Amino acid sequence: MRLGFTAEEERFRIEVRDFIGNHLPPDIRRKVELGQYLAKHDYVRWQDILAARGWYAVNWPKQWGGPGWTPAQRYLFQQEYGAQPCPPLVQFGVNMVGPVIYTYGNAAQQRRFLPRILANQDWWCQGYSEPGAGSDLASLKTEAVLRGDHYVVNGQKIWTTWAQWADWMFALVRTSREERPQQGISFLLVDMRSPGITVRPIRTFDGDREVNEVFFDDVRVPAEQLVGREGAGWSYGKFLLEHERFVISGLPRSKRLLRRVKGLAARMEEGPGRRVADLPDVALRFADLETQIAALEYTELRYLSALEQGGTPGALVSILKVRGTEIEQAIAELAFRCFGTRAIPFDVETLEGRGSDGDALAPEFGAAVGPLYFNLRKVSIWGGSNEIQRNILARQVLGL
Ligand SMILES: Cc1cc2nc3c(=O)[nH]c(=O)nc-3n(C[C@H](O)[C@H](O)[C@H](O)COP(=O)(O)OP(=O)(O)OC[C@H]3O[C@@H](n4cnc5c(N)ncnc54)[C@H](O)[C@@H]3O)c2cc1C
């Protein structure tokens, strides 16, 4: 197993760190640091900067316009990316449908879609889940019927992240009814401006508008937008989910967040002369989380070693997803413990932008702690819930 990096790889790490440090726009940096709402143009502006440097589609091979990095370079890029307050990279185009199209799409689809994804010109969303088809995704019902040179799509998707901003959706649809439900599913690329599509927002606890319901009412999709073979969409969809789960582990982001909360807790007081970070229950939880993060980091290095040896990581991805998301949620809970009443979004000091903590950012960040806690409830659900990941581990690792 690999435990360190070569001198050349370390130089690469510094190059990435410096680039991000010098090019991340200060207003976006500040929004991320304070856990504030990011608008579509914030994501797009930052991704344009990465695309101009050739560092947007970092997982793509050279043949398709990616940098052709080694697994170690990709890993280091992710570490440095998460260590600074960058907006989360929007994965749907570049790390989900992009690899499906260059692996399973035909030449015309590759010419049409890949350059636009590479240049950050289209915003994609993921149309998998439906009411009644989340964990049990194969029971999805949205139907696509071939009529001449078009599919006619009817049905509903749900929890579709950022559908309201999307130009395109990659969707799993049912094109036939087979004995094994997986066999009748196809992978379709849908223009979100097509007549018959309605996007309806779902407001979440954190006050955000991130997820939606999407309704299809006789939506006509050109047959040339079917990826691969009709009825083979399940295997393309699963290929895509493996990519998604690794990204979801979010370890570099967790490390940055924990450092930030600890730094602020070291300056905040709970009672006269008692720093929050020094309280025994708090200090213990910081130490515990730091240990868990170190353990997960070694697991990630095992994953990296498997990739470098040309293997497929298999069930390791599920371990990363479960542990990574549990750690993220535990950090949000600890932040709540540390901030106490400062985490009340309508705290007067917060609203007036002043604080008595000697750190101008503390009260403002405090206002983000509640929304952050609520927002991170999702991470153990999406991308295949943690219970489903445990089922995979039970089957593939324990042989149950
Ligand atoms: C914020 C957010 C964003 C999302 N974004 C998208 C998106 O962009 N596109 C998209 O397609 N989907 C998206 N999803 C949907 C997500 O993938 C599903 O919510 C997830 O797959 C779970 O499905 P479900 O909500 O239908 O819950 P269910 O499948 O009904 O599960 C309910 C509960 O039962 C448990 N459970 C179910 N089956 C089993 C089992 N066999 N063994 C043990 N426990 C089980 C689950 O773990 C869960 O706790 C998003 C979800 C959230 C919360």
The ligand as an SDF file (V2000), in Angstrom:
LIG
                    3D

 53 58  0  0  0  0  0  0  0  0999 V2000
  -30.4170   16.2180   -1.0210 C   0  0  0  0  0  0  0  0  0  0  0  0
  -30.6330   15.0670   -1.9530 C   0  0  0  0  0  0  0  0  0  0  0  0
  -30.2620   15.1850   -3.2710 C   0  0  0  0  0  0  0  0  0  0  0  0
  -30.5020   14.1580   -4.1670 C   0  0  0  0  0  0  0  0  0  0  0  0
  -30.1550   14.3420   -5.4840 N   0  0  0  0  0  0  0  0  0  0  0  0
  -30.5260   13.4100   -6.3810 C   0  0  0  0  0  0  0  0  0  0  0  0
  -30.3350   13.6370   -7.7680 C   0  0  0  0  0  0  0  0  0  0  0  0
  -29.7910   14.6710   -8.1900 O   0  0  0  0  0  0  0  0  0  0  0  0
  -30.7660   12.7100   -8.6380 N   0  0  0  0  0  0  0  0  0  0  0  0
  -31.3480   11.5420   -8.2320 C   0  0  0  0  0  0  0  0  0  0  0  0
  -31.7040   10.7430   -9.0750 O   0  0  0  0  0  0  0  0  0  0  0  0
  -31.5480   11.2890   -6.9230 N   0  0  0  0  0  0  0  0  0  0  0  0
  -31.1590   12.2020   -5.9900 C   0  0  0  0  0  0  0  0  0  0  0  0
  -31.3710   11.9700   -4.6510 N   0  0  0  0  0  0  0  0  0  0  0  0
  -32.1320   10.7890   -4.2670 C   0  0  0  0  0  0  0  0  0  0  0  0
  -31.3600    9.7560   -3.4970 C   0  0  0  0  0  0  0  0  0  0  0  0
  -30.5160    9.0160   -4.3370 O   0  0  0  0  0  0  0  0  0  0  0  0
  -32.4030    8.8830   -2.7940 C   0  0  0  0  0  0  0  0  0  0  0  0
  -33.0260    9.6860   -1.8200 O   0  0  0  0  0  0  0  0  0  0  0  0
  -31.8180    7.6530   -2.1770 C   0  0  0  0  0  0  0  0  0  0  0  0
  -31.4330    6.7550   -3.1580 O   0  0  0  0  0  0  0  0  0  0  0  0
  -32.7980    6.9700   -1.1980 C   0  0  0  0  0  0  0  0  0  0  0  0
  -34.0200    6.7260   -1.8170 O   0  0  0  0  0  0  0  0  0  0  0  0
  -35.4090    7.1680   -1.1740 P   0  0  0  0  0  0  0  0  0  0  0  0
  -35.2890    8.6080   -0.7740 O   0  0  0  0  0  0  0  0  0  0  0  0
  -36.4980    6.7930   -2.0970 O   0  0  0  0  0  0  0  0  0  0  0  0
  -35.5260    6.3520    0.1840 O   0  0  0  0  0  0  0  0  0  0  0  0
  -35.9990    4.8310    0.3360 P   0  0  0  0  0  0  0  0  0  0  0  0
  -35.3630    4.0000   -0.7130 O   0  0  0  0  0  0  0  0  0  0  0  0
  -37.4840    4.8120    0.4410 O   0  0  0  0  0  0  0  0  0  0  0  0
  -35.3620    4.4550    1.7210 O   0  0  0  0  0  0  0  0  0  0  0  0
  -35.9310    4.8840    2.9650 C   0  0  0  0  0  0  0  0  0  0  0  0
  -35.0740    4.3400    4.0820 C   0  0  0  0  0  0  0  0  0  0  0  0
  -35.0840    2.9040    4.0660 O   0  0  0  0  0  0  0  0  0  0  0  0
  -33.7370    2.3900    3.9630 C   0  0  0  0  0  0  0  0  0  0  0  0
  -33.7360    1.2090    3.0850 N   0  0  0  0  0  0  0  0  0  0  0  0
  -34.3120    1.0960    1.8660 C   0  0  0  0  0  0  0  0  0  0  0  0
  -34.0770   -0.1250    1.3430 N   0  0  0  0  0  0  0  0  0  0  0  0
  -33.3220   -0.8020    2.2420 C   0  0  0  0  0  0  0  0  0  0  0  0
  -32.7320   -2.0980    2.2800 C   0  0  0  0  0  0  0  0  0  0  0  0
  -32.8700   -2.9570    1.2580 N   0  0  0  0  0  0  0  0  0  0  0  0
  -31.9950   -2.4640    3.3670 N   0  0  0  0  0  0  0  0  0  0  0  0
  -31.8220   -1.5760    4.4050 C   0  0  0  0  0  0  0  0  0  0  0  0
  -32.3720   -0.3240    4.4230 N   0  0  0  0  0  0  0  0  0  0  0  0
  -33.1030    0.0580    3.3710 C   0  0  0  0  0  0  0  0  0  0  0  0
  -32.9550    3.5210    3.3480 C   0  0  0  0  0  0  0  0  0  0  0  0
  -31.5740    3.4460    3.6860 O   0  0  0  0  0  0  0  0  0  0  0  0
  -33.5990    4.7450    3.9740 C   0  0  0  0  0  0  0  0  0  0  0  0
  -33.0890    4.9730    5.2400 O   0  0  0  0  0  0  0  0  0  0  0  0
  -31.1020   12.9620   -3.7260 C   0  0  0  0  0  0  0  0  0  0  0  0
  -31.4550   12.8280   -2.3870 C   0  0  0  0  0  0  0  0  0  0  0  0
  -31.2370   13.8640   -1.5030 C   0  0  0  0  0  0  0  0  0  0  0  0
  -31.6370   13.6950   -0.0720 C   0  0  0  0  0  0  0  0  0  0  0  0
  1  2  1  0
  2  3  1  0
  2 52  2  0
  3  4  2  0
  4  5  1  0
  4 50  1  0
  5  6  2  0
  6  7  1  0
  6 13  1  0
  7  8  2  0
  7  9  1  0
  9 10  1  0
 10 11  2  0
 10 12  1  0
 12 13  2  0
 13 14  1  0
 14 15  1  0
 14 50  1  0
 15 16  1  0
 16 17  1  0
 16 18  1  0
 18 19  1  0
 18 20  1  0
 20 21  1  0
 20 22  1  0
 22 23  1  0
 23 24  1  0
 24 25  2  0
 24 26  1  0
 24 27  1  0
 27 28  1  0
 28 29  2  0
 28 30  1  0
 28 31  1  0
 31 32  1  0
 32 33  1  0
 33 34  1  0
 33 48  1  0
 34 35  1  0
 35 36  1  0
 35 46  1  0
 36 37  1  0
 36 45  1  0
 37 38  2  0
 38 39  1  0
 39 40  1  0
 39 45  2  0
 40 41  1  0
 40 42  2  0
 42 43  1  0
 43 44  2  0
 44 45  1  0
 46 47  1  0
 46 48  1  0
 48 49  1  0
 50 51  2  0
 51 52  1  0
 52 53  1  0
M  END
$$$$
